[in-house]
């Protein structure tokens, strides 16, 4: 299978205010990601996916109409209430397009991540291959900016924290994850962490947490 060209265009945050027409000329997806975790699907390929009425309806169902402030976001996460969170409508539509193109080119989201986008790091992180009791170390983690972040304001950064070992669903970051966050972002930032329950994970075959950073 041939990999698609890596798009090196800087990724621009898309907001709910951005109409669908502007998605054709905007940047790519989310905050800048580190160079060791490239996007393999080009913006042109994703833009070529037709936006159907069904996709728009799904985007309306799943999206968050209002951007959530950092203070409100902290309240929700601390209360373990993730239901009000979601992407903006424009971001959700782009995500739906991306999923379709990913399936066309790679067969499944898991295949895209395991064998292509994150192959060198997480080839072994299939869920059924983990020992749930395995000790975690800082070297087990890798950060990647979420290409389709939640609809948050106050310059909150949404990162995916991939892990080579099994992460327990919930809101308590293990000590190794805390150390990894502090090494990457420093001790002066505010942050929140959670691992979705399996039924809410978009890629349950892989172990990952969501990390949200608010720089002071």
WODA-V830768 format. One record per residue. N is the residue number from 1. SS is DSSP state (H for helix, E for strand, L for the rest). Layout:
n:N ss:SS
n:N ss:SS
This chain:
n:1 ss:L
n:2 ss:L
n:3 ss:L
n:4 ss:L
n:5 ss:L
n:6 ss:L
n:7 ss:L
n:8 ss:L
n:9 ss:L
n:10 ss:L
n:11 ss:L
n:12 ss:L
n:13 ss:L
n:14 ss:L
n:15 ss:L
n:16 ss:L
n:17 ss:L
n:18 ss:L
n:19 ss:L
n:20 ss:H
n:21 ss:H
n:22 ss:H
n:23 ss:H
n:24 ss:H
n:25 ss:L
n:26 ss:L
n:27 ss:L
n:28 ss:L
n:29 ss:L
n:30 ss:L
n:31 ss:L
n:32 ss:L
n:33 ss:L
n:34 ss:L
n:35 ss:L
n:36 ss:L
n:37 ss:L
n:38 ss:L
n:39 ss:L
n:40 ss:L
n:41 ss:L
n:42 ss:L
n:43 ss:H
n:44 ss:H
n:45 ss:H
n:46 ss:H
n:47 ss:H
n:48 ss:L
n:49 ss:L
n:50 ss:L
n:51 ss:L
n:52 ss:L
n:53 ss:H
n:54 ss:H
n:55 ss:H
n:56 ss:H
n:57 ss:H
n:58 ss:H
n:59 ss:H
n:60 ss:H
n:61 ss:H
n:62 ss:H
n:63 ss:L
n:64 ss:L
n:65 ss:L
n:66 ss:L
n:67 ss:L
n:68 ss:E
n:69 ss:L
n:70 ss:H
n:71 ss:H
n:72 ss:H
n:73 ss:H
n:74 ss:H
n:75 ss:H
n:76 ss:H
n:77 ss:H
n:78 ss:H
n:79 ss:L
n:80 ss:L
n:81 ss:L
n:82 ss:L
n:83 ss:L
n:84 ss:L
n:85 ss:L
n:86 ss:L
n:87 ss:L
n:88 ss:L
n:89 ss:H
n:90 ss:H
n:91 ss:H
n:92 ss:H
n:93 ss:H
n:94 ss:H
n:95 ss:H
n:96 ss:H
n:97 ss:H
n:98 ss:H
n:99 ss:H
n:100 ss:H
n:101 ss:H
n:102 ss:H
n:103 ss:H
n:104 ss:H
n:105 ss:H
n:106 ss:H
n:107 ss:L
n:108 ss:L
n:109 ss:H
n:110 ss:H
n:111 ss:H
n:112 ss:H
n:113 ss:H
n:114 ss:H
n:115 ss:H
n:116 ss:H
n:117 ss:H
n:118 ss:L
n:119 ss:H
n:120 ss:H
n:121 ss:H
n:122 ss:H
n:123 ss:L
n:124 ss:L
n:125 ss:L
n:126 ss:L
n:127 ss:H
n:128 ss:H
n:129 ss:H
n:130 ss:L
n:131 ss:L
n:132 ss:L
n:133 ss:L
n:134 ss:L
n:135 ss:L
n:136 ss:L
n:137 ss:L
n:138 ss:H
n:139 ss:H
n:140 ss:H
n:141 ss:E
n:142 ss:E
n:143 ss:E
n:144 ss:E
n:145 ss:E
n:146 ss:L
n:147 ss:L
n:148 ss:L
n:149 ss:L
n:150 ss:L
n:151 ss:L
n:152 ss:E
n:153 ss:L
n:154 ss:L
n:155 ss:L
n:156 ss:L
n:157 ss:E
n:158 ss:E
n:159 ss:E
n:160 ss:E
n:161 ss:E
n:162 ss:E
n:163 ss:E
n:164 ss:L
n:165 ss:L
n:166 ss:L
n:167 ss:L
n:168 ss:L
n:169 ss:L
n:170 ss:E
n:171 ss:L
n:172 ss:L
n:173 ss:L
n:174 ss:L
n:175 ss:H
n:176 ss:H
n:177 ss:H
n:178 ss:H
n:179 ss:H
n:180 ss:H
n:181 ss:H
n:182 ss:H
n:183 ss:H
n:184 ss:H
n:185 ss:H
n:186 ss:L
n:187 ss:L
n:188 ss:L
n:189 ss:L
n:190 ss:E
n:191 ss:E
n:192 ss:E
n:193 ss:E
n:194 ss:E
n:195 ss:E
n:196 ss:L
n:197 ss:L
n:198 ss:H
n:199 ss:H
n:200 ss:H
n:201 ss:L
n:202 ss:L
n:203 ss:L
n:204 ss:L
n:205 ss:L
n:206 ss:L
n:207 ss:L
n:208 ss:E
n:209 ss:E
n:210 ss:E
n:211 ss:E
n:212 ss:E
n:213 ss:E
n:214 ss:E
n:215 ss:L
n:216 ss:L
